[in-house]
């Protein structure tokens, strides 16, 4: 986080330690916010759990806020 803040001094970067399936409502910061969910973890969810997670992200973020989802090229 320090490296990002050094490159972008006006950017407020905060890391959160928690379970992303349970603690999204505790995300800090004032709008507008960007939530980044990187790595391919979304592919490890069962379809119903994936939908539940994405709905919870939608419920936490307000108008004008952003969600960045990273995926990988998994096999089906």
Long-range contacts (C-beta under 8 A, 24 or more apart in sequence): 20-53, 21-49, 21-52, 21-53, 21-56, 24-56, 24-57, 24-59, 24-60, 25-60, 27-60, 31-62, 31-64, 31-65, 32-64, 32-65, 32-66, 33-61, 33-65, 33-66, 34-65, 34-66, 34-67, 34-68, 35-60, 35-61, 35-65, 35-66, 35-67, 35-68, 36-68, 36-70, 37-67, 37-68, 37-69, 37-70, 38-68, 38-70, 39-70, 39-72, 40-70, 40-71, 40-72, 40-74, 42-69, 42-71, 43-71, 43-72, 43-74
